[in-house]
Amino acid sequence: MKKQSIVEILKKKSQLQSYGLMALALIYLFFVIVPTAKGLLVKLLEVGQLKAMTLKTTEDWRNIEALKKRVAELNQKIDSYEKKLPGEKEIPAILEYLSAAAKELDLKLTEIKPVEQTKEQDQVGAFYYKAPILLSAESPYHNLGRFINKLENADRFMKISNIKILANPNSPGIHYVQLTVVTYVMK
């Protein structure tokens, strides 16, 4: 009986040692390997994100010259639009331009005056507003056409509206003309 009990004792001791090793292995697994693996996965994700950001940055640097060129083109457009859209202080210069253009094309201006508007009428955009200018003149028909063409092809945005042409009973080749030149002015 003692022999069996020694064998049983050795079996139980062996089983206990096995259970102890399994317990140590599980403890090692849960407290060392799993946290390390989780940390490794987090780091791998971070590395992937950094790699994607690095590739994007590298691509941006490759395109930096194209981007600089695009910025220069946009700045040129802004300058061009600023020239076409005068500031409020430039209205006298616009009146002088209209007067000079009329004189150059043999239009006899009888009246040139900015039209007063209410705030609601002149509000067009956030940065600009309408500035209508009433012109009254005496002119041959073809000179009027050249004058309108010159204004519509000017460097500034101008629109012709409300054209009225009346016959001159005293001079059939000369007409009485009234029109509104609408320009847009930066606020």
CORJOZI-V115446 format. One record per residue. N is the residue number from 0. PHI is phi in whole degrees, 0 to 359 (999 if undefined). PSI is psi as a letter, one per 30 degrees, with the letter a starting at -180 (NA if undefined). D_LAST is the distance of its C-alpha to the last C-alpha in whole Angstrom. Layout:
# CORJOZI-V115446
n: (N;N)
phi: (PHI;PHI)
psi: (PSI;PSI)
d_last: (D_LAST;D_LAST)
This chain:
# CORJOZI-V115446
n: (0;1;2;3;4;5;6;7;8;9;10;11;12;13;14;15;16;17;18;19;20;21;22;23;24;25;26;27;28;29;30;31;32;33;34;35;36;37;38;39;40;41;42;43;44;45;46;47;48;49;50;51;52;53;54;55;56;57;58;59;60;61;62;63;64;65;66;67;68;69;70;71;72;73;74;75;76;77;78;79;80;81;82;83;84;85;86;87;88;89;90;91;92;93;94;95;96;97;98;99;100;101;102;103;104;105;106;107;108;109;110;111;112;113;114;115;116;117;118;119;120;121;122;123;124;125;126;127;128;129;130;131;132;133;134;135;136;137;138;139;140;141;142;143;144;145;146;147;148;149;150;151;152;153;154;155;156;157;158;159;160;161;162;163;164;165;166;167;168;169;170;171;172;173;174;175;176;177;178;179;180;181;182;183;184;185;186)
phi: (999;291;295;295;291;290;296;295;296;294;297;295;296;296;296;298;295;297;297;296;295;296;296;297;296;295;299;299;298;286;260;240;290;299;298;295;296;298;300;295;298;300;296;297;296;298;298;298;295;296;296;297;295;295;297;296;296;299;297;298;295;295;265;299;293;295;294;298;297;297;298;298;298;294;296;296;297;300;300;298;292;295;291;282;241;292;277;301;288;268;301;301;294;294;298;295;298;299;296;294;296;295;297;300;255;58;260;267;284;255;203;213;207;294;268;289;227;282;302;292;288;269;286;247;226;288;243;213;215;284;227;285;231;271;240;238;208;238;197;293;301;291;295;298;299;294;297;298;300;298;292;288;257;291;291;260;288;220;230;262;215;52;280;234;238;240;289;257;296;278;216;298;276;251;243;274;233;226;210;245;260;256;242;243;238;288;287)
psi: (e;e;e;e;f;e;e;e;e;e;e;e;e;e;e;e;e;e;e;e;e;e;e;e;e;e;e;e;e;e;f;e;e;e;e;e;e;e;e;e;e;e;e;e;e;e;e;e;e;e;e;e;e;e;e;e;e;e;e;e;e;e;g;e;e;e;e;e;e;e;e;e;e;e;e;e;e;e;e;e;e;e;e;f;i;l;l;e;f;g;e;e;e;e;e;e;e;e;e;e;e;e;e;e;g;h;k;j;k;f;k;j;k;k;k;k;l;l;e;e;e;f;j;e;a;f;f;l;l;k;i;k;k;k;k;k;l;k;l;l;e;e;e;e;e;e;e;e;e;e;e;f;g;l;f;l;j;k;k;k;l;h;k;k;k;k;k;j;f;f;j;f;f;k;l;k;k;k;l;k;j;k;l;k;k;k;NA)
d_last: (112;111;110;108;106;105;104;102;101;100;98;96;95;94;92;91;90;88;86;85;84;82;81;80;78;76;75;74;72;70;69;69;68;66;64;64;63;60;59;59;58;55;55;55;52;50;51;50;46;46;48;45;42;44;44;40;40;42;40;37;38;40;36;35;35;33;30;30;30;27;25;25;24;21;20;21;19;16;16;17;14;12;14;14;10;9;7;6;10;11;12;15;16;16;18;20;20;21;24;25;26;27;30;30;31;33;31;32;28;29;26;22;20;16;17;16;15;15;12;14;15;11;10;11;10;8;6;5;7;10;11;15;17;21;23;27;30;33;34;37;36;36;33;31;31;31;28;26;27;25;22;22;23;21;19;15;15;17;19;21;22;25;27;30;33;36;39;40;44;44;43;43;42;39;36;34;31;27;24;21;18;15;13;9;6;4;0)
